[in-house]
Amino acid sequence: MTTQEFLGKQNFTINTQTVSESCPSNIALIKYWGKYEQQIPANPSISYTLNHCKTNTTIEFFANEPFSVQTFLSGNEEQKFAEKIEKYFQNIEQYLPWILKGKYIIKTENTFPHSSGIASSASGFGAIAKCLMKLDDHFSGKISEEDALRKASFLARLGSGSACRSLYNGLVVWGDSDEVSGSSDLFAVQYPNTEVHEVFRDFNDWVLLIHEGQKSVSSTVGHGLMKTNPYAERRFQEARENFIPMKSILKSGDLESFIKLVEHEALTLHAMMMMSDPAFILMKTGTLEVINKIWDFRRETQLPLFFTLDAGANVHLLFPNNGTEEQVKGFIETELLQHTQKNGVVKDIMKF
């Protein structure tokens, strides 16, 4: 699908509007790390959409005012964020021709703590894109729910690449892959539920807050470093290849292979950063201690507790609700929380 297919008929009956939306964050299983112009991913990715960790956003649009954006995060005005959103709106004007025809007041808040290892840019731009589609419905005329969701994913991608995955529930794919029908570099698609074994439909994601400060390197910088990374092309190819076993794993319910692949993907992301120029070590001592304890626990108990990592030190603990979760939760609380800064943990689920 070309970008022009997202352009609809415009009727500019402009007035003042207030819209509100909510959007969850997501955590990638096969990682997206490296991109081209216009937020085109260097490889396809697949993620779980969270249920509780969300961004709630309200946009007040004032017609016939000079274009400007004012933003408030949890009640505090944020000028730098406003400048970012202004630039974003200017970049997407070709898809929403009314967007620069007024003033915006954007109020947003997260249900999860800042710097927690949960992607607030994904949920944030997802919520903004959903709000914009509500406004577009008023200004440009109604389109089908499916097309509106796809266009919201398309628009969210242009703000934050991984945001396009947050528009859908469950398992979500972004990036063109021969293994997933309808997949695209321009927007995300929901992985077909009929192809997902029930063991993968009810999962916990507990995020251990190993480090609650600002990350040593932003995702934007990290993606940029892939342009000169000598292992980048092989990494992109590996991610594409990993969709082949992932597809089989998801259908069969092979939890052991799922654990192995997800942890490998997480460690590969960090390996890429360690092999970049300049190099970055994103893990902290607590991160490594938690990983080793998880491996020891799994070896001793055969219980399916495993991890994934974002581009930071915090650890996403993944485990299914399959009758063993109480023993797993006990281990986390007695053995792993001690490695966080302030006994910090964010508890979420991935259920669909």
MARDREN-17958 format. One record per residue (C-alpha): residue number from 1; residue in one letter; x, y, z. Coordinates in Angstrom, 1 decimal. Layout:
BEGIN
   n res      u      v      w
 NUM   a      X      Y      Z
...
END
This chain:
BEGIN
   n res      u      v      w
   1   m    0.0    0.0    0.0
   2   t    1.4    3.4   -0.9
   3   t    1.3    6.4    1.3
   4   q   -1.1    8.2   -1.1
   5   e   -3.8    5.6   -0.3
   6   f   -4.1    7.1    3.1
   7   l   -5.2   10.4    1.7
   8   g   -9.0   10.8    1.9
   9   k  -11.5   13.3    0.7
  10   q  -11.3   16.6    2.6
  11   n  -14.1   18.9    3.5
  12   f  -12.7   21.7    5.7
  13   t  -15.7   22.4    8.0
  14   i  -13.4   23.5   10.8
  15   n  -14.6   24.2   14.4
  16   t  -13.4   23.7   17.9
  17   q  -13.1   20.1   19.1
  18   t  -11.9   18.2   22.2
  19   v  -11.0   14.5   21.8
  20   s   -9.5   12.0   24.2
  21   e   -7.8    8.6   23.6
  22   s   -5.8    6.0   25.4
  23   c   -3.1    3.8   24.0
  24   p   -0.9    1.1   25.7
  25   s    2.8    0.5   25.3
  26   n    4.3   -2.7   23.8
  27   i    7.4   -4.8   24.2
  28   a    9.1   -6.3   21.2
  29   l   10.0  -10.0   21.1
  30   i   11.8   -9.9   17.8
  31   k   13.5   -6.5   18.0
  32   y   13.4   -3.5   15.6
  33   w   16.8   -1.8   15.8
  34   g   17.9    0.2   12.8
  35   k   15.8    2.3   10.4
  36   y   15.8    4.2    7.2
  37   e   14.3    7.6    6.2
  38   q   10.7    8.2    7.1
  39   q   10.8    5.7   10.0
  40   i   11.1    2.6    7.7
  41   p   12.4   -0.3    9.7
  42   a   15.5   -2.2    8.7
  43   n   13.9   -5.4    9.7
  44   p   10.4   -6.7   10.7
  45   s    9.5   -6.9   14.4
  46   i    6.8   -8.6   16.5
  47   s    5.6   -7.3   19.9
  48   y    3.2   -8.0   22.7
  49   t    0.9   -5.1   23.5
  50   l    0.5   -4.4   27.2
  51   n   -2.8   -4.1   29.0
  52   h   -2.2   -1.7   31.9
  53   c    0.7    0.6   31.0
  54   k   -1.0    3.3   28.9
  55   t   -0.8    6.9   27.9
  56   n   -4.0    8.9   28.3
  57   t   -4.2   12.0   26.1
  58   t   -6.7   14.8   25.5
  59   i   -6.3   17.2   22.6
  60   e   -8.2   20.5   22.6
  61   f   -8.2   22.0   19.0
  62   f   -9.1   25.7   18.6
  63   a  -10.0   26.5   15.0
  64   n   -9.0   29.7   13.2
  65   e   -6.1   30.3   15.6
  66   p   -2.5   30.6   14.4
  67   f   -0.8   27.2   14.5
  68   s    0.8   26.4   17.8
  69   v    1.1   23.5   20.2
  70   q    1.1   23.6   24.0
  71   t    1.7   20.3   25.9
  72   f    1.3   19.3   29.5
  73   l    2.7   16.0   30.9
  74   s    1.0   15.0   34.1
  75   g   -0.1   18.6   34.6
  76   n    3.3   20.2   33.9
  77   e    3.9   22.3   30.8
  78   e    6.7   20.8   28.6
  79   q    8.0   23.2   26.0
  80   k   10.5   20.8   24.4
  81   f    7.7   18.2   23.9
  82   a    5.5   20.9   22.4
  83   e    8.3   21.7   19.9
  84   k    8.6   18.0   19.0
  85   i    4.9   17.7   18.4
  86   e    4.8   20.9   16.3
  87   k    7.5   19.4   14.1
  88   y    5.6   16.1   13.9
  89   f    2.3   17.8   12.9
  90   q    4.2   19.7   10.2
  91   n    5.7   16.5    8.9
  92   i    2.3   14.8    8.6
  93   e    0.4   17.7    7.0
  94   q    0.3   15.9    3.7
  95   y   -1.8   13.1    5.3
  96   l   -4.0   15.5    7.4
  97   p   -4.3   18.7    5.4
  98   w   -6.3   20.4    8.2
  99   i   -3.7   19.8   10.9
 100   l   -2.0   23.2   10.8
 101   k   -5.2   25.2   10.8
 102   g   -5.5   25.9   14.5
 103   k   -4.1   25.8   18.0
 104   y   -3.6   22.7   20.1
 105   i   -3.5   22.1   23.9
 106   i   -2.4   18.5   24.5
 107   k   -2.7   17.0   28.0
 108   t   -1.1   13.7   28.5
 109   e   -0.2   11.3   31.4
 110   n    1.2    7.8   31.7
 111   t   -0.1    5.1   34.0
 112   f    3.5    4.0   34.5
 113   p    6.6    5.7   35.9
 114   h    8.9    7.6   33.6
 115   s   12.3    5.9   32.8
 116   s   10.8    2.5   33.6
 117   g   11.9    0.6   30.6
 118   i    8.4    0.9   29.2
 119   a    8.2    2.7   25.9
 120   s    6.3    5.9   26.6
 121   s    7.0    7.2   23.1
 122   a    5.1    4.2   21.7
 123   s    2.0    4.7   23.9
 124   g    2.3    8.5   23.6
 125   f    2.4    8.8   19.9
 126   g   -0.2    6.0   19.6
 127   a   -2.6    8.0   21.7
 128   i   -1.9   11.2   19.8
 129   a   -2.5    9.4   16.4
 130   k   -5.8    8.0   17.7
 131   c   -6.9   11.5   18.8
 132   l   -5.9   12.9   15.3
 133   m   -8.0   10.2   13.6
 134   k  -11.0   11.3   15.7
 135   l  -10.4   14.9   14.5
 136   d  -10.0   13.7   11.0
 137   d  -13.3   11.8   11.2
 138   h  -14.9   15.2   11.9
 139   f  -13.0   17.3    9.3
 140   s  -12.5   14.9    6.5
 141   g  -15.4   12.5    6.7
 142   k  -15.8    9.0    8.2
 143   i  -13.8    6.0    6.9
 144   s  -14.1    2.4    8.0
 145   e  -12.9    1.4   11.5
 146   e  -10.3   -0.8    9.9
 147   d   -8.9    1.9    7.6
 148   a   -9.0    4.5   10.5
 149   l   -6.9    2.1   12.7
 150   r   -4.5    1.4    9.9
 151   k   -4.1    5.1    9.2
 152   a   -3.6    5.8   12.9
 153   s   -0.8    3.2   12.9
 154   f    0.7    4.8    9.9
 155   l    0.7    8.2   11.5
 156   a    2.0    6.9   14.8
 157   r    5.0    5.4   13.0
 158   l    6.0    8.8   11.8
 159   g    6.2   10.0   15.4
 160   s    7.9    6.9   16.9
 161   g    8.5    3.8   14.9
 162   s    7.4    1.3   17.6
 163   a    4.3    3.3   18.3
 164   c    2.6    1.8   15.2
 165   r    2.5   -1.5   17.0
 166   s    0.6   -0.1   20.0
 167   l   -2.5    0.5   18.0
 168   y   -3.4   -3.2   18.1
 169   n   -4.0   -5.8   20.8
 170   g   -2.1   -9.0   21.4
 171   l    0.8   -9.9   19.1
 172   v    1.6   -7.3   16.5
 173   v    3.9   -7.2   13.5
 174   w    5.5   -4.2   11.9
 175   g    7.7   -4.6    8.9
 176   d    7.4   -6.5    5.6
 177   s    7.8  -10.2    6.3
 178   d    7.1  -13.1    3.9
 179   e    5.9  -15.0    7.0
 180   v    3.0  -12.6    7.9
 181   s    0.3  -11.9    5.4
 182   g   -0.5   -8.2    4.9
 183   s    2.6   -7.0    6.9
 184   s    4.1   -3.7    5.8
 185   d    6.9   -1.3    6.6
 186   l    4.3    1.5    6.6
 187   f    2.0    0.3    9.4
 188   a    1.6   -2.5   11.9
 189   v   -0.8   -5.5   11.6
 190   q   -2.2   -7.7   14.2
 191   y   -0.8  -11.2   14.2
 192   p   -3.7  -13.6   13.5
 193   n   -5.1  -14.9   16.8
 194   t   -6.0  -18.2   15.2
 195   e   -2.3  -18.9   14.6
 196   v   -1.4  -18.3   18.3
 197   h   -1.5  -21.2   20.8
 198   e   -3.4  -20.5   24.0
 199   v   -0.2  -20.6   26.2
 200   f    0.9  -17.4   24.6
 201   r   -2.4  -15.5   25.1
 202   d   -2.2  -14.9   28.8
 203   f    1.2  -13.7   29.9
 204   n    2.7  -11.6   32.7
 205   d    5.2   -8.8   32.1
 206   w    6.8   -7.6   35.3
 207   v    9.3   -4.8   34.7
 208   l   12.1   -4.7   37.3
 209   l   13.3   -1.1   37.7
 210   i   17.0   -1.7   37.9
 211   h   17.8    1.9   36.9
 212   e   15.2    4.6   37.1
 213   g   17.3    7.5   35.7
 214   q   17.7    8.6   32.1
 215   k   19.1    6.0   29.7
 216   s   22.7    6.5   28.7
 217   v   21.7    6.6   25.0
 218   s   18.4    7.5   23.4
 219   s   16.7    5.1   21.0
 220   t   17.2    7.6   18.2
 221   v   20.9    7.6   18.7
 222   g   20.9    3.8   19.0
 223   h   19.1    3.4   15.7
 224   g   21.5    5.8   14.1
 225   l   24.5    3.8   15.3
 226   m   23.3    0.8   13.3
 227   k   24.2    2.7   10.1
 228   t   27.9    2.2   10.8
 229   n   27.7   -1.0   12.8
 230   p   29.8   -3.7   11.0
 231   y   27.3   -6.4   12.0
 232   a   24.2   -4.5   11.1
 233   e   23.3   -6.2    7.9
 234   r   23.7   -9.7    9.4
 235   r   21.5   -8.6   12.3
 236   f   18.8   -7.4   10.0
 237   q   18.9  -10.7    8.1
 238   e   18.8  -12.7   11.3
 239   a   15.7  -10.8   12.5
 240   r   13.9  -11.7    9.2
 241   e   15.0  -15.3    9.5
 242   n   13.8  -15.5   13.1
 243   f   10.2  -15.0   11.9
 244   i   10.3  -18.5   10.4
 245   p   10.8  -20.4   13.8
 246   m    8.6  -17.8   15.6
 247   k    5.7  -18.5   13.4
 248   s    6.0  -22.2   14.1
 249   i    6.5  -21.7   17.8
 250   l    3.5  -19.5   18.2
 251   k    1.2  -22.1   16.5
 252   s    2.6  -25.1   18.3
 253   g    2.9  -23.6   21.8
 254   d    6.6  -24.6   22.1
 255   l    7.4  -22.5   25.2
 256   e   10.9  -23.7   25.5
 257   s   11.8  -22.6   22.0
 258   f    9.9  -19.3   22.6
 259   i   12.0  -18.6   25.6
 260   k   15.3  -19.3   23.8
 261   l   14.4  -17.1   20.8
 262   v   13.1  -14.1   22.9
 263   e   16.1  -14.1   25.2
 264   h   18.4  -14.3   22.2
 265   e   16.7  -11.4   20.6
 266   a   17.1   -9.3   23.7
 267   l   20.8  -10.1   24.1
 268   t   21.4   -9.4   20.4
 269   l   20.0   -5.9   20.8
 270   h   22.5   -5.2   23.6
 271   a   25.3   -6.9   21.7
 272   m   24.7   -4.5   18.8
 273   m   25.1   -1.5   21.1
 274   m   28.3   -3.0   22.6
 275   m   29.7   -3.4   19.0
 276   s   28.8    0.1   17.8
 277   d   31.1    3.1   17.5
 278   p   31.0    4.6   20.0
 279   a   30.1    1.5   22.1
 280   f   27.5    1.5   24.8
 281   i   26.9   -0.9   27.6
 282   l   23.3   -0.4   28.5
 283   m   23.0   -3.1   31.2
 284   k   23.9   -2.4   34.9
 285   t   25.3   -4.8   37.4
 286   g   21.8   -5.6   38.7
 287   t   20.7   -6.5   35.1
 288   l   23.3   -9.2   34.9
 289   e   22.6  -10.5   38.4
 290   v   18.9  -10.8   37.5
 291   i   19.6  -12.6   34.3
 292   n   21.9  -15.1   35.9
 293   k   19.4  -15.8   38.7
 294   i   16.6  -16.3   36.1
 295   w   18.8  -18.9   34.3
 296   d   19.6  -20.7   37.6
 297   f   16.0  -20.7   38.6
 298   r   14.8  -22.1   35.3
 299   r   17.5  -24.7   35.3
 300   e   16.6  -25.8   38.9
 301   t   12.8  -25.7   38.6
 302   q   12.0  -26.0   34.9
 303   l    9.5  -23.2   35.4
 304   p    9.0  -20.8   32.4
 305   l   10.4  -17.5   33.8
 306   f   12.4  -15.6   31.2
 307   f   13.3  -12.1   30.2
 308   t   13.5   -9.6   27.5
 309   l   15.2   -6.2   27.5
 310   d   14.5   -2.8   25.9
 311   a   17.4   -0.5   25.1
 312   g   18.2    0.0   28.8
 313   a   19.0   -1.7   32.1
 314   n   15.5   -2.6   33.2
 315   v   14.4   -6.2   32.9
 316   h   11.0   -7.4   31.5
 317   l   10.2  -10.6   33.4
 318   l    7.9  -12.8   31.2
 319   f    5.9  -15.8   32.5
 320   p    2.6  -17.4   31.5
 321   n   -0.4  -17.8   33.6
 322   n   -0.4  -21.5   33.4
 323   g   -0.7  -22.7   37.0
 324   t    3.0  -22.1   38.0
 325   e    2.8  -18.3   38.2
 326   e    2.5  -18.1   42.1
 327   q    5.8  -20.0   42.5
 328   v    7.4  -17.7   39.9
 329   k    6.0  -14.5   41.6
 330   g    7.4  -15.7   45.0
 331   f   10.9  -16.1   43.5
 332   i   10.7  -12.7   41.9
 333   e    9.7  -11.0   45.2
 334   t   12.3  -12.8   47.3
 335   e   15.2  -13.0   45.0
 336   l   15.0  -10.4   42.2
 337   l   13.5   -7.3   43.7
 338   q   16.6   -6.8   45.8
 339   h   18.5   -5.9   42.6
 340   t   16.2   -2.9   41.8
 341   q   16.9    0.6   42.9
 342   k   13.9    1.0   45.2
 343   n   12.2   -2.4   45.1
 344   g   10.6   -1.0   42.0
 345   v    8.5   -3.2   39.8
 346   v    5.7   -2.4   37.3
 347   k    3.3   -5.3   36.9
 348   d    1.4   -5.7   33.6
 349   i   -0.2   -8.5   31.6
 350   m   -0.5   -9.4   28.0
 351   k   -3.9  -11.0   27.5
 352   f   -6.0  -11.5   24.4
END
